[in-house]
Amino acid sequence: MRYHNSQKKDGTITTRVMCAILFCAFSFSWLYWFQADVIAVGQHVLSKGVTRFDRTIGTLVVTAVLLVLQQIIAAVVRLNRRSHALTYLPSMLILAIISDISADIDLRFSLGAWYWVAPLVLIVWGLVVWMAKNMLTLDSDKDYSGVFSRRVWINALIMFVMMLSVAAIGNTNATFHFRSHAEVALQQGDIEEALRVGNESFETDEHLTMLRIYALSRQYQLGERLFRYPIAGTSSDMLPLPIKGSRSRLILLPTDSIWVHLGGRPASSMDAKRYLVALKRSGLATQAVADYVLCGHLIDRDIDAFVRDLPKYYVLKDSVYDELPFHYREALTLYTHRRTNPSIIYHNAVMDEDWSNLQELERSYPDARERMGKVAERYQGSYWYYYSYEEK
């Protein structure tokens, strides 16, 4: 009898330890590596900027609190054997709720269906727990201990189902995660990280494009690298100006970060182009304004305006044309070959050869879809590809 009691105790301890390890590992990984930036946005909005979510401390605190909650529930319901993992469901439910943050939380906050879904889940859980307790007498007394016992694997399966449910419920919108991470990185002064996040993805929105424009401008790389990223919106979305209908907004990063970078805060509501022109006339404009103006024209595919304004910001001589930022040289090449009587003529042996190769490639594929795919293989990330093939 003592042998069996010892075996039962060992099996119970093994099950409890396994479930605790799985929960802590999942909760920490889920919060620290995947949801921390989104939660930081949510906490900032809900606290009106009074508090902020620290990735390390916040993750440890949330995980610890949820584990303590589970311990209290386990002590109350006393579920052992094959159904011990069910005591983690309320903690998993809370983890799912705090992970389910809407991408437009800064515009409106609502718990949505959680008002009735959470109580319903808890009621169903309570019934399942009651049934599990009544079925304990049917549980076999065999195979009590060891990590490969049936009891351990049944509890592990329950834990994995709950983990998958949390992952399915939590916000997994890639663009929201990219821009949340970019804002956190910029807030911390890590410009390289802000530019790295999502740099191999085609998913973006106006908000993320605005953050990347600001980060590139901080590195004086706006004219060199802008179109290596997918672009959303128009020049009006380059700045967080309070224009009706604009979705270019900042949540974590103070708007003053951008105004200081450019030279001055807008006095009233106006679109981006008017603001940049007014800033230049005021004499407060920094060097960054030039690339904002010129890249704004390129985003709008207005190469005539680009060519008109280029001499206002860059000295144009034959000896310095090839020193212009890469996308500006691309735009000048496109303008030179697309306009009948170009006001500026730019020829560069490498650029001209590349342009000729592009034209030949386009002529080789009459089918529009196939042509777009072939051009993308070689020219995606160039202004030429953006001008002709990116969605308008």
N, C-alpha and C positions, 0 to 999 in steps of 0.2 A: 504493500500500500504506500509506504514512504517513497518507493521507487517511482510509482505512478504520480504521486503528488509532486515530486521533484521534477519529473518530466513535464507535467502540466505547467508548473511555474516557469521552467525554462522556455517552453513553447510560448507562453504568454509574454514573457520578457522579449523574446526574439521578435514576435509580431509587433509589439509596441515600439521597439527600437527601430525596426525596419520602416514602419509607417511614419515615425517621427523624422527619420533621415530623409525619406522620400519627400515629405511635405516641406521640410526646411530647404532642401536642395532645390525643389521646384519653385517655392515662393521667392527665395533669394534670386535665383536665375531669372525668373519671370519679371520681377520688379527691377532688378539692377541692370540687366542687359537689354531688356525689351520695353518696359513700360515706364522707366524712370522719367524720361523727358516729357512724355504725355501727362504723367501724374504731376510733374512740375508745372506744366501749363494749367492743368485743372486746379491745383492748389493756389496758384497765383491769382486766377480769376475769382475763385470762391472766397479767398481771403482779401480780395481787392488789393493785392500786392503787399499786404502786411507780413506774410510769412512766405517762406520758400521751401521747396522739397530738396533736401540734400540726398544725393544718390546713395551714398553709403549708410549714413545714419538713418535716413528714412526707411531704407530697405530693411535694415536690421531691426528697427523699432516695429515696423508693421509685421514682420515675420514673427518676432517675439510675442507681440500682443495676440496674434492669431493662434500661436502655439499654446499660450496660456489659456485662451478661450477653449481650445480643444481639450486641454487637461481638465478644466473645470467640468466641461460636458461629459468627458469620459468618467470622471469621479461620480457624477450624478446618475448617469444612465447605466454605468457598469456593463458595457458591451465588450466582451472578450471573444476569444476564439475566432471564428471565421468572419465575424461582422464588426470587428473593432475599428476598421477603417471608416465605418459610417460616422464615427464621432468627429471626423474631420470635415464633414459636409458643411456645417455652418461657417467654418473658417474659410473653406473654399468658396462659398457663396459670397462672403464679404470680399474676398480677393477678386472674384469676377465682377462685382459691382464697382469696386474702385478702379478696375481696369477698363470698364465700359464707358469711356469718356468720349463725348461727341466732338467731332472735328470743329464744330462751330459753337463750342461752349462759351466763347467770348461774346457771341451774339445773343445766345439764350441758353439757360440751364434748365434741365428737367431730368427727373429720374425715369421718365418715360414709363415703360411697362413694368419697371421694378416695383412700383407701388403695389401691384397685385401679384406679380410673379414671385417676388421674394417670400411673402407670407404663404403663398400656395406651395412653394417648394418646401418650406419649413413644416407645413402641415403634412404633406406627403412623407417627408423625412421622418416626422414623429410617428406616423403609422408604420412605416417600415421598421423603425427601431423597436416599436412595441411588438411587431411580429417576430423580429429577430430574437428578442429576449425570450419570447414564448417558445421559440424553436431551439433554444440552447440545449434543452434536454435531449433533442434528437441528434445533437452533434456527437460524432464518434469520439471516443477517448483514445483513438489510435493516432499515431504519428504526431505527437505533440511538439517535438523540438526539431531544431535544425532549419537552416535557411532554405532548404529545398523541400520542406514539408508542404503538404497540401494546404494547410491553414495559412501559411505565409504567402503562398502564391495567390490564394483567393483574395486575401487582403491587398496584396500588391495590385491585382487586377482592378479592384475597386478604386484604389488610389489613382491608377492610370486613367481610368474612365473619368474621374473627377478632374484630373489635370487637363485632359483633352477638352472637357466641357468648359473649363476656365479659358483655355486658349481659344476656343471657338467663340466664346462670348466677348472676350476683351477686344478692344479696338485694335485692329490689325491694318488699318488704312495706311498704306506705305507713304503716301504724300504727307499725311498728317504727322507721321513719325519723323520723316525727313525734316520738315520745317520746324518741328518742336526741337529736334536735336540741333539743328542749325542755330536756332535762337539761343538755346542753352550755351552752345559753343561760343557764339558771338558775345553773349553776356559775360562769359568768362575770358574773353579776349583771345580765344583759340580760333583764329581765322582759317588756318589750314584744315582743321577738323570740320568747320562749317562748310568748306568747299568740298571736302571728301565725301560727306554723307550723301548717298544717293547719286553719286557722280556716274555710276554705270547703269542707272535706271532711266527709263523714258518717262516716268511718272513725275508730274510737277503740277503746280498751280501758280497763280499770280503772286501769292504770298511768298512761296519758295523762290520764285524768280527774283523778286525784290530783294530777298535776303542774299542771294548769290551775287546780284549786281553790287550791293553794298560791300560784300566781302571782297569781291574782285577789285572794286575801286580802292579799297583800303590797301590792296597790294599793288595798285597801279597796273593791273592786268586786265582791265575791263575790255579794252580794244584788242587784246591778244587772245582771250580765252572765252569770252561770253557765249559764243555760239557752239562751244563744245558741250554746253548743257542744253537740255530742252527748254524752250521758251514758251511761257504762257502769258497771255494778255498783250497789252500795247504799251506805248511809252507812258500812258496815263497811270499805269500800275507800277511804275518804277519807284514811286515814293509813297509813304504812308500819309497822303494828304486827305483831309476830311471832305471827300467829294461824295455826294449822294450816289449810291449804287456801287461804289468802289469796294472791292474785296481785298485790296492791298492794305493789310493791317498788321500791326505789331502787337504782340502780347507780352512777352518777357523783356524784349530789348527796348529800352527807352527810345522814343522817337528823337529825343535830343541827340542821341548818338549820331544819327544821320544828319540832322541839321548842323551840328558842329562840324561834321566832316565836310559839308558842302559850303558852310560859311554863314548861315543865318536861318532863323525860323521864319516860316511864311506868316505874313501879317493877317491873312484872311484865307478863306477857301478859294482855291484856284487849282487848275490842272498843272501837271508836272512841267509842261513846256513853258507855261506862263511864269511859273515860279522860278525856273532856271534862268529865263531871260531877265526877270526882274532882279534876281540875285546878281547877275552879271552887271546890269546897269547901276546897281547900288554900289559897286566896287568892293563888295564883301565876298564875292565868289572865290572859292579856293580852286586849286588846279584840278580837282576832281570834277568840277562842273563841266569842263570841256568834254570829258568822255561820257558823262551822263547825257549831254545834249546830242553828241554825235551818235552814240549807241541808241538813243531814243529814236533818232531818224532811221537807223538801220533796223530796229525792231519793227517799226512801222512800214518797212520796205520803201521808204521815201529817199531813194538815192539822190534825187535832184536836190532835196533840202540838205542832205549830207554833204554833197559837193559844194553847195552854196556856203555852208557854215564852216567847212573844214579850214579854209584860210583864216578864219577869225581866231582859231585856237592853235593852229600849227603853221609854222613857217614852211612854205612850199617852194622848194627849189629842186632842180634835177638831182642835186647831190644828196638830198635828204629824203626824197620820196621813199627810197627803199628802207629808211629807218622808221617809217610810220608803223604803228601797231598792225599786226597781221590781218585782222579783220578789215581794217581801213584800206589796206592794199588790195584785199579781195574785192571790196566794194568799188574801189576805183577801177579795177580791171573790168568788173561787170559793167560799170557805167560806161567806160571807154568803148566796150564792144556792143553795148545795147543801144547807145544813143547815136543818131545820125551825125549831129554836129556837137560833140561833147565840148564843154567849156574847159574841161581839164582832160588832158590825154596822158595816160599812164601806161608805160610799157616796161615790163620786166621779163627777162628771158624765161625764167622759171615759171612765173605766173602765167605768161602767155602760152607757154607749152602746156601747162596744166589746164588752162582754159580750153585749148584746142582739143586736148584729150577728153575733156568733159563733153564738148560738142559732138565729138566722134562717137563717144559712148552712147549719148542720147539718140543719135541717128541710127545706131545699130539695133535699137530695141523699140519697134513701133508701138508695142503694147505698153500702155501707161503704167500698169501695175508692175510689170516686169522691169520696165525702165527705171522706175522709182527704186526698186530693190537693188538693181545693179549700181545705180548712182550712189545709193546709201552705203553700199559696201566700201566704196572708195572715198566719198566726199562728205559723209555725214560728220557733222562737227565743224563744217566750213560755213561761211556766210552764203556761199553760192547754193548750197543744199537748202539752207533755211529759206532763202529768198524764193526759190522755185518749188520746193517740195513740202516744207513744213506747213501744217494746217494753219489757214488764215482765219 
